Amino acid sequence: MNKVMSSDELMKYINNMDSENSVIQFSIPGKGRFTLVLQEEDNQSIEADIKKNPQLEMMFKESAEQYKNGHGVTTSDLLKSLSVKNFS
């Protein structure tokens, strides 16, 4: 199991993932163990999913509204929020 000591190191592992190397297990000291799985990209559009499930459209709209109101965070922002303290 890989021990990740920084967000840069974690991004390096993520960037190296592909269809042949699609699962990585790692630990972050003080946080725990993680398994990251790269799933195949689905060619089906979100629009097709919304047509199958109208509640999904409502969920997307609510999620977008919450993000606009500052109640969300992007993956990039999450990684930026990690500090050295999180890895010790």
Backbone as a chain_set.jsonl record, in Angstrom:
{"seq": "MNKVMSSDELMKYINNMDSENSVIQFSIPGKGRFTLVLQEEDNQSIEADIKKNPQLEMMFKESAEQYKNGHGVTTSDLLKSLSVKNFS", "coords": {"N": [[0.857, -1.17, 0.0], [0.553, 2.184, -0.847], [1.946, 5.044, 0.705], [0.75, 8.183, 1.035], [2.022, 11.368, 1.131], [1.561, 13.985, 0.473], [-0.58, 16.355, -1.252], [0.273, 16.784, -3.83], [1.653, 14.437, -4.396], [-0.478, 12.634, -4.303], [-1.96, 13.527, -6.518], [-0.133, 12.852, -8.51], [-0.289, 10.047, -8.498], [-2.979, 9.768, -9.299], [-2.907, 10.952, -11.851], [-1.398, 9.059, -13.182], [-3.072, 6.952, -13.535], [-4.866, 4.636, -15.57], [-6.676, 2.635, -18.015], [-5.393, 0.203, -17.724], [-4.129, 0.426, -15.303], [-6.037, 0.804, -13.031], [-6.839, 0.795, -10.384], [-5.95, 1.93, -7.22], [-4.485, 1.669, -4.065], [-4.048, 3.44, -1.112], [-2.641, 5.145, 1.718], [-3.28, 7.808, 3.965], [-1.566, 9.325, 6.375], [-3.017, 9.77, 9.543], [-5.521, 10.072, 8.464], [-6.485, 7.724, 7.15], [-7.04, 4.63, 5.289], [-7.4, 4.318, 1.768], [-9.128, 3.395, -1.23], [-8.905, 3.901, -4.563], [-10.715, 3.976, -7.503], [-10.615, 3.927, -10.925], [-13.083, 4.445, -13.147], [-14.601, 3.358, -16.199], [-15.328, 5.739, -18.679], [-18.592, 6.759, -19.206], [-20.409, 6.607, -22.122], [-22.959, 7.423, -22.445], [-25.112, 10.179, -22.328], [-25.731, 12.69, -19.814], [-28.151, 13.833, -20.157], [-29.743, 11.778, -21.221], [-29.949, 10.156, -18.975], [-31.41, 11.844, -17.313], [-33.824, 11.945, -18.645], [-34.714, 9.383, -18.166], [-35.027, 9.441, -15.437], [-36.709, 11.759, -13.91], [-36.376, 12.991, -11.404], [-33.687, 13.238, -11.157], [-32.951, 15.46, -12.665], [-33.998, 17.507, -11.058], [-32.354, 17.144, -8.839], [-29.843, 17.825, -9.92], [-30.273, 20.543, -10.485], [-30.764, 21.544, -7.887], [-28.308, 20.963, -6.722], [-26.569, 22.567, -8.262], [-27.525, 25.085, -7.548], [-26.95, 25.109, -4.795], [-24.165, 25.0, -4.936], [-23.658, 27.479, -6.159], [-24.417, 29.094, -4.065], [-22.361, 28.78, -2.349], [-22.174, 26.364, -0.987], [-20.715, 24.154, -1.702], [-17.866, 22.321, -2.969], [-15.123, 22.098, -5.185], [-13.204, 19.385, -6.609], [-10.582, 20.192, -7.015], [-10.44, 22.375, -5.254], [-10.811, 20.995, -2.864], [-8.461, 19.444, -2.774], [-6.61, 21.528, -2.618], [-7.215, 22.447, -0.11], [-6.114, 20.673, 1.622], [-3.513, 20.222, 3.945], [-0.092, 20.078, 5.13], [-0.389, 19.187, 7.707], [-2.518, 17.41, 7.528], [-1.31, 15.161, 6.603], [0.367, 14.123, 8.463]], "CA": [[0.0, 0.0, 0.0], [1.321, 3.425, -0.959], [1.711, 6.063, 1.724], [0.709, 9.484, 0.373], [2.456, 12.371, 2.098], [1.192, 15.336, 0.039], [-1.606, 16.378, -2.301], [0.984, 16.649, -5.111], [1.919, 13.009, -4.566], [-1.762, 12.014, -4.627], [-2.268, 13.886, -7.903], [0.758, 12.074, -9.365], [-0.894, 8.723, -8.614], [-4.202, 9.889, -10.085], [-2.531, 11.215, -13.243], [-0.824, 7.846, -13.767], [-4.101, 5.919, -13.677], [-5.448, 4.42, -16.887], [-7.484, 1.414, -18.031], [-4.552, -0.912, -17.273], [-3.762, 0.719, -13.917], [-7.274, 1.502, -12.692], [-7.116, 0.731, -8.949], [-4.804, 2.232, -6.371], [-4.755, 1.719, -2.635], [-3.068, 4.295, -0.467], [-3.016, 5.626, 3.045], [-2.88, 9.16, 4.347], [-1.397, 9.284, 7.828], [-3.961, 10.591, 10.281], [-6.833, 10.047, 7.807], [-6.902, 6.349, 6.961], [-6.726, 3.939, 4.041], [-8.311, 4.626, 0.679], [-9.034, 2.679, -2.496], [-9.379, 4.768, -5.633], [-11.005, 3.167, -8.685], [-10.893, 4.674, -12.148], [-14.129, 3.745, -13.883], [-14.687, 3.745, -17.595], [-16.206, 6.861, -18.969], [-19.857, 6.323, -19.787], [-20.706, 7.384, -23.326], [-24.337, 7.901, -22.363], [-25.147, 11.548, -21.834], [-26.522, 12.964, -18.613], [-29.509, 14.136, -20.627], [-30.464, 10.51, -21.335], [-30.253, 9.733, -17.604], [-32.463, 12.728, -16.799], [-35.094, 11.525, -19.274], [-35.135, 8.149, -17.499], [-35.336, 9.719, -14.035], [-36.936, 13.202, -13.782], [-35.862, 13.493, -10.119], [-32.275, 13.54, -11.348], [-32.872, 16.853, -13.119], [-34.209, 18.333, -9.877], [-31.153, 17.031, -8.007], [-28.797, 18.615, -10.559], [-30.597, 21.957, -10.292], [-30.538, 21.856, -6.475], [-26.866, 20.912, -6.494], [-25.988, 23.762, -8.881], [-27.93, 26.227, -6.722], [-26.17, 25.035, -3.552], [-22.786, 25.37, -5.269], [-23.659, 28.936, -6.365], [-24.555, 29.723, -2.75], [-21.167, 28.512, -1.545], [-22.329, 25.151, -0.185], [-20.049, 23.047, -2.388], [-16.432, 22.469, -3.175], [-14.62, 21.308, -6.299], [-12.112, 18.472, -6.26], [-9.365, 21.012, -6.942], [-10.481, 23.126, -3.998], [-10.594, 20.031, -1.791], [-7.028, 19.129, -2.724], [-5.908, 22.725, -2.145], [-7.493, 22.649, 1.315], [-5.29, 19.754, 2.41], [-2.24, 20.802, 4.348], [0.899, 19.131, 5.64], [-0.955, 18.629, 8.947], [-3.382, 16.284, 7.178], [-0.503, 14.025, 6.206], [1.319, 13.734, 9.52]], "C": [[0.905, 1.237, 0.0], [0.952, 4.374, 0.171], [1.832, 7.421, 1.03], [1.02, 10.556, 1.416], [2.119, 13.8, 1.681], [0.122, 15.257, -1.036], [-0.957, 16.264, -3.682], [1.26, 15.183, -5.414], [0.631, 12.27, -4.941], [-2.139, 12.3, -6.081], [-1.388, 13.113, -8.881], [0.185, 10.671, -9.579], [-2.138, 8.769, -9.496], [-3.882, 10.089, -11.561], [-1.979, 9.978, -13.936], [-1.841, 6.731, -13.959], [-4.6, 5.861, -15.123], [-6.21, 3.103, -16.857], [-6.697, 0.198, -17.562], [-4.204, -0.788, -15.787], [-4.922, 1.511, -13.313], [-7.63, 1.477, -11.202], [-5.829, 1.046, -8.191], [-5.274, 2.273, -4.92], [-3.642, 2.546, -2.001], [-3.565, 4.666, 0.915], [-2.522, 7.046, 3.214], [-2.783, 9.134, 5.863], [-2.357, 10.253, 8.516], [-5.356, 10.607, 9.683], [-7.341, 8.619, 7.639], [-6.469, 5.794, 5.62], [-7.817, 4.215, 3.014], [-8.073, 3.666, -0.484], [-9.665, 3.568, -3.544], [-9.533, 3.92, -6.887], [-11.337, 4.092, -9.847], [-11.913, 3.875, -12.942], [-14.152, 4.241, -15.319], [-15.654, 4.896, -17.76], [-17.447, 6.338, -19.672], [-20.173, 7.218, -20.976], [-22.115, 7.947, -23.32], [-24.339, 9.303, -21.748], [-25.987, 11.651, -20.563], [-27.97, 13.231, -19.013], [-30.347, 12.86, -20.748], [-30.848, 9.991, -19.949], [-31.402, 10.558, -17.017], [-33.82, 12.328, -17.379], [-35.618, 10.256, -18.597], [-35.613, 8.421, -16.074], [-35.49, 11.231, -13.84], [-36.432, 13.789, -12.461], [-34.394, 13.879, -10.228], [-32.084, 14.99, -11.793], [-33.028, 17.804, -11.932], [-32.965, 18.314, -8.982], [-30.005, 17.859, -8.585], [-29.027, 20.111, -10.332], [-30.347, 22.385, -8.844], [-29.042, 21.901, -6.161], [-26.184, 22.164, -7.055], [-26.305, 25.001, -8.05], [-27.121, 26.264, -5.419], [-24.723, 25.435, -3.806], [-22.676, 26.885, -5.459], [-23.72, 29.68, -5.034], [-23.391, 29.404, -1.81], [-21.243, 27.267, -0.684], [-21.684, 23.936, -0.851], [-18.583, 23.327, -2.552], [-16.015, 21.584, -4.35], [-13.525, 20.375, -5.804], [-10.818, 19.248, -6.116], [-9.31, 21.788, -5.638], [-10.254, 22.211, -2.803], [-9.115, 19.709, -1.654], [-6.219, 20.316, -2.214], [-6.088, 22.922, -0.644], [-6.675, 21.72, 2.208], [-3.962, 20.412, 2.737], [-1.307, 19.704, 4.835], [0.376, 18.46, 6.901], [-1.826, 17.413, 8.657], [-2.599, 15.015, 6.874], [0.504, 13.606, 7.264], [0.618, 13.043, 10.663]], "O": [[1.882, 1.316, 0.745], [-0.215, 4.488, 0.545], [2.89, 7.764, 0.503], [0.361, 10.637, 2.452], [2.36, 14.735, 2.444], [-0.063, 14.212, -1.659], [-1.558, 15.714, -4.604], [1.119, 14.741, -6.554], [0.647, 11.385, -5.796], [-2.59, 11.402, -6.792], [-1.843, 12.755, -9.967], [0.172, 10.166, -10.701], [-2.327, 7.9, -10.348], [-4.506, 9.473, -12.424], [-2.082, 9.86, -15.157], [-1.504, 5.673, -14.491], [-4.737, 6.882, -15.798], [-6.377, 2.511, -15.79], [-7.29, -0.751, -17.05], [-4.009, -1.793, -15.103], [-4.82, 2.72, -13.105], [-8.626, 2.079, -10.801], [-4.766, 0.499, -8.484], [-6.32, 2.837, -4.601], [-2.462, 2.376, -2.308], [-4.744, 4.521, 1.237], [-1.484, 7.432, 2.677], [-3.783, 8.945, 6.556], [-2.485, 11.409, 8.115], [-6.289, 11.1, 10.317], [-8.497, 8.331, 7.949], [-5.656, 6.385, 4.909], [-8.995, 4.33, 3.349], [-6.958, 3.187, -0.691], [-10.83, 3.946, -3.426], [-8.6, 3.227, -7.292], [-12.231, 4.933, -9.753], [-11.636, 2.752, -13.362], [-13.778, 5.376, -15.616], [-16.662, 4.997, -17.062], [-17.353, 5.562, -20.624], [-20.2, 8.442, -20.851], [-22.433, 8.846, -24.099], [-23.644, 9.562, -20.766], [-26.838, 10.805, -20.287], [-28.898, 12.888, -18.28], [-31.531, 12.863, -20.412], [-31.939, 9.451, -19.765], [-32.26, 10.027, -16.312], [-34.837, 12.368, -16.687], [-36.829, 10.076, -18.469], [-36.489, 7.725, -15.562], [-34.493, 11.919, -13.624], [-36.095, 14.971, -12.407], [-33.912, 14.737, -9.489], [-31.157, 15.664, -11.344], [-32.291, 18.783, -11.81], [-32.572, 19.344, -8.434], [-29.277, 18.517, -7.842], [-28.093, 20.851, -10.025], [-29.789, 23.453, -8.596], [-28.577, 22.772, -5.425], [-25.322, 22.751, -6.4], [-25.449, 25.868, -7.871], [-26.664, 27.326, -4.996], [-24.117, 26.129, -2.99], [-21.726, 27.506, -4.984], [-23.148, 30.76, -4.891], [-23.437, 29.722, -0.621], [-20.46, 27.119, 0.254], [-22.081, 22.803, -0.58], [-18.115, 24.438, -2.305], [-16.496, 20.46, -4.491], [-12.986, 20.556, -4.712], [-10.039, 18.994, -5.197], [-8.265, 21.855, -4.99], [-9.588, 22.593, -1.841], [-8.576, 19.703, -0.548], [-5.257, 20.141, -1.466], [-5.223, 23.493, 0.02], [-6.558, 21.953, 3.411], [-3.365, 21.081, 1.894], [-1.698, 18.541, 4.935], [0.663, 17.287, 7.141], [-1.868, 16.48, 9.459], [-3.158, 13.918, 6.886], [1.401, 12.811, 6.984], [1.263, 12.649, 11.634]]}, "num_chains": 1, "name": "protein.A"}
